[in-house]
């Protein structure tokens, strides 16, 4: 009876992890041999784990990663893509996020740029950082709508607060005037304050031409490239290779 009352109180206080752990202890007679301190420690550990998992699920849900199954442990280093395992492993430590540095991933279509970008973002979320994923063209379309409905400033603030911003499919089309300015605003707000991952089919040498206006192009590249870790991938499409194997 006392256990049931305690469970009800724990649930009322939203201490669901501890409630589940106490219920399990009650169903396992062997836990009675543990000291009070040990049993309490197990309850607290379960509550801590429960809350941390809830926080992680929230961060991942908000990030909206394009490839949800991508994670650091599932990166395949055996495919001939030019991935340096030691470099990628250093990035999975997420020190670069804490130091407000960037990552630039370039390579041909289908070589796994998006997967790697999502895997790094997933690891950042696991380490307690917030993240947001966008295809670059979709983000620029959204910014145009925000300007029209008056929410432009609010959206810029939301983007600036994210510890990590992933811009995928960067440079597929030449930017228009308003798009250049929007991109500069986004990256200016994040410069030296947060981190950005850029995944692009085009090499960095082609970005100036893609952005279009020389002055804005210089400003954007200055805020992205100079403090960035660069990963240049190569090889055939992973999707084609796997379909041939199947």
Wavefront OBJ file of the C-alpha trace (Angstrom):
o trace
v 0.000 0.000 0.000
v 2.789 2.395 0.922
v 4.580 1.558 -2.333
v 1.446 2.349 -4.358
v 1.060 5.705 -2.610
v 4.713 6.499 -3.280
v 4.336 5.549 -6.955
v 1.304 7.824 -7.274
v 3.224 10.729 -5.733
v 6.245 10.166 -7.969
v 4.054 10.129 -11.064
v 2.207 13.234 -9.918
v 5.602 14.972 -9.626
v 6.495 13.748 -13.163
v 9.318 11.604 -11.772
v 8.380 8.789 -14.116
v 11.827 7.228 -14.372
v 12.084 6.878 -10.606
v 8.541 5.522 -10.438
v 9.346 2.812 -12.981
v 12.561 1.937 -11.157
v 10.777 1.688 -7.791
v 8.130 -0.566 -9.307
v 10.832 -2.825 -10.735
v 12.587 -2.964 -7.366
v 9.320 -3.934 -5.695
v 8.898 -6.802 -8.179
v 12.464 -8.051 -7.665
v 12.910 -9.434 -4.117
v 16.702 -9.594 -4.503
v 16.894 -5.778 -4.312
v 15.888 -6.046 -0.635
v 19.446 -7.196 0.079
v 20.815 -3.835 -1.116
v 21.479 -1.000 1.294
v 19.189 2.022 1.389
v 21.895 4.144 -0.255
v 22.346 1.645 -3.094
v 18.611 1.391 -3.774
v 18.245 5.162 -3.687
v 21.192 5.501 -6.055
v 19.552 3.126 -8.539
v 16.314 5.120 -8.375
v 18.109 8.416 -8.980
v 20.148 6.926 -11.839
v 16.956 5.721 -13.538
v 15.309 9.120 -13.193
v 18.427 10.831 -14.562
v 18.557 8.478 -17.558
v 14.841 8.944 -18.224
v 15.138 12.737 -18.248
v 18.266 12.743 -20.399
v 16.565 10.473 -22.944
v 13.539 12.787 -23.022
v 15.805 15.777 -23.647
v 17.604 13.917 -26.440
v 14.347 12.938 -28.126
v 13.233 16.566 -27.971
v 16.479 17.807 -29.532
v 16.338 15.194 -32.296
v 12.673 15.926 -32.986
v 13.365 19.637 -33.257
v 16.424 19.073 -35.466
v 14.333 17.279 -38.130
v 17.348 15.523 -39.594
v 16.812 14.347 -43.152
v 18.294 10.895 -42.435
v 17.052 9.950 -38.979
v 18.934 6.649 -38.799
v 22.279 8.373 -39.415
v 24.602 8.207 -36.415
v 28.329 8.217 -35.775
v 28.443 4.464 -35.199
v 26.848 3.711 -38.599
v 29.339 5.632 -40.746
v 30.847 3.162 -43.234
v 34.575 3.701 -43.723
v 35.017 0.696 -46.021
v 33.388 2.285 -49.070
v 35.900 4.047 -51.369
v 34.773 7.599 -50.622
v 37.967 9.218 -49.382
v 36.779 9.435 -45.768
v 39.609 9.788 -43.275
v 38.445 7.830 -40.227
v 40.666 9.673 -37.775
v 39.357 13.047 -38.973
v 35.727 11.970 -38.710
v 36.281 10.449 -35.260
v 37.762 13.727 -34.048
v 34.662 15.523 -35.304
v 32.385 13.097 -33.465
v 33.892 14.378 -30.224
v 31.932 17.577 -30.986
v 34.715 19.823 -29.652
v 34.304 21.846 -32.844
v 30.708 22.651 -31.861
v 31.810 23.862 -28.433
v 34.479 25.984 -30.144
v 31.963 27.440 -32.649
v 33.743 26.049 -35.694
v 32.194 24.836 -38.956
v 32.339 21.709 -41.101
v 32.277 21.754 -44.919
v 31.520 18.476 -46.721
v 31.905 18.439 -50.500
v 31.662 15.668 -53.058
v 29.652 14.266 -55.970
v 25.987 13.303 -55.856
v 25.174 10.235 -53.778
v 28.551 9.844 -52.069
v 27.040 10.190 -48.582
v 27.407 13.883 -47.735
v 23.920 14.198 -46.259
v 24.366 11.020 -44.220
v 27.636 12.262 -42.752
v 26.163 15.691 -42.014
v 23.174 14.126 -40.252
v 25.411 11.708 -38.335
v 27.517 14.601 -37.009
v 24.370 16.541 -36.104
v 22.930 13.468 -34.375
v 26.094 13.139 -32.283
v 25.904 16.837 -31.399
v 22.343 16.309 -30.139
v 23.490 13.316 -28.084
v 26.159 15.532 -26.519
v 23.581 18.101 -25.428
v 23.729 20.564 -28.328
v 20.691 21.853 -30.210
v 20.605 21.413 -33.991
v 18.496 22.336 -37.010
v 18.615 20.725 -40.459
v 17.579 22.428 -43.720
v 18.007 21.927 -47.406
v 19.432 25.316 -48.331
v 16.814 26.075 -50.994
v 13.960 25.271 -48.586
v 15.414 27.526 -45.904
v 15.718 30.423 -48.343
v 12.129 29.880 -49.465
v 11.041 29.935 -45.837
v 12.939 33.165 -45.203
v 11.117 34.809 -48.117
v 7.778 33.806 -46.584
v 8.895 35.084 -43.172
v 9.732 38.434 -44.702
v 6.260 38.588 -46.237
v 4.351 37.730 -43.040
v 6.470 39.825 -40.671
v 8.174 36.953 -38.808
v 11.593 37.447 -40.432
v 13.354 38.842 -37.355
v 11.914 36.160 -35.079
v 13.037 33.399 -37.447
v 16.555 34.824 -37.595
v 16.702 34.750 -33.799
v 15.541 31.119 -33.744
v 18.225 30.121 -36.244
v 20.895 32.039 -34.335
v 20.062 30.270 -31.055
v 20.654 26.793 -32.463
v 24.104 25.499 -31.525
v 24.391 23.740 -34.889
v 22.803 24.534 -38.246
v 23.019 22.022 -41.103
v 22.714 23.481 -44.611
v 22.402 20.589 -47.050
v 22.399 20.724 -50.875
v 24.253 24.036 -50.753
v 24.851 25.672 -54.121
v 22.499 23.719 -56.382
v 21.285 26.973 -57.933
v 22.759 30.426 -58.343
v 21.439 32.686 -55.610
v 19.140 35.624 -56.228
v 19.538 39.042 -54.620
v 17.259 38.499 -51.619
v 18.588 34.972 -51.095
v 22.163 36.246 -50.884
v 21.198 38.796 -48.247
v 19.187 36.243 -46.259
v 22.080 33.811 -46.231
v 24.478 36.526 -45.112
v 22.109 37.570 -42.310
v 21.834 33.975 -41.069
v 25.574 33.339 -41.148
v 26.455 36.747 -39.708
v 24.301 36.077 -36.647
v 26.052 32.746 -36.119
v 29.633 33.838 -36.811
v 31.946 32.921 -33.880
v 28.863 32.157 -31.750
v 27.688 28.803 -33.107
v 28.512 26.148 -35.700
v 27.342 25.321 -39.225
v 27.667 22.203 -41.374
v 27.524 22.803 -45.122
v 27.133 19.889 -47.544
v 27.612 20.708 -51.205
v 28.155 19.039 -54.555
v 30.230 22.021 -55.625
v 33.819 22.579 -54.492
v 34.518 25.699 -52.459
v 36.244 27.256 -55.474
v 32.824 27.418 -57.222
v 30.909 29.017 -54.339
v 31.851 32.589 -55.236
v 30.264 32.149 -58.655
v 27.191 30.468 -57.152
v 26.560 33.293 -54.680
v 26.897 35.810 -57.482
v 27.493 39.268 -55.969
v 31.236 39.568 -55.190
v 30.969 41.669 -52.032
v 28.325 39.465 -50.425
v 30.129 36.338 -51.616
v 33.320 37.506 -49.895
v 31.405 38.203 -46.680
v 29.662 34.803 -46.690
v 32.837 32.846 -47.432
v 34.735 34.780 -44.764
v 32.182 33.717 -42.137
v 32.066 30.070 -43.191
v 35.330 28.856 -44.695
v 38.171 30.201 -42.590
v 37.316 28.359 -39.355
v 35.951 25.225 -41.010
v 37.025 21.584 -40.994
v 36.902 20.389 -44.595
v 35.929 16.906 -45.763
v 36.248 16.208 -49.487
v 34.421 13.030 -50.443
v 34.715 11.190 -53.735
v 33.601 8.059 -55.541
v 30.450 6.718 -57.117
v 26.978 7.040 -55.675
v 26.537 4.905 -52.567
v 22.944 4.228 -53.628
v 24.136 2.836 -56.979
v 26.829 0.707 -55.342
v 24.337 -0.803 -52.885
v 21.764 -1.443 -55.618
v 24.409 -3.278 -57.658
v 25.295 -5.399 -54.628
v 21.643 -6.214 -53.992
l 1 2 3 4 5 6 7 8 9 10 11 12 13 14 15 16 17 18 19 20 21 22 23 24 25 26 27 28 29 30 31 32 33 34 35 36 37 38 39 40 41 42 43 44 45 46 47 48 49 50 51 52 53 54 55 56 57 58 59 60 61 62 63 64 65 66 67 68 69 70 71 72 73 74 75 76 77 78 79 80 81 82 83 84 85 86 87 88 89 90 91 92 93 94 95 96 97 98 99 100 101 102 103 104 105 106 107 108 109 110 111 112 113 114 115 116 117 118 119 120 121 122 123 124 125 126 127 128 129 130 131 132 133 134 135 136 137 138 139 140 141 142 143 144 145 146 147 148 149 150 151 152 153 154 155 156 157 158 159 160 161 162 163 164 165 166 167 168 169 170 171 172 173 174 175 176 177 178 179 180 181 182 183 184 185 186 187 188 189 190 191 192 193 194 195 196 197 198 199 200 201 202 203 204 205 206 207 208 209 210 211 212 213 214 215 216 217 218 219 220 221 222 223 224 225 226 227 228 229 230 231 232 233 234 235 236 237 238 239 240 241 242 243 244 245 246
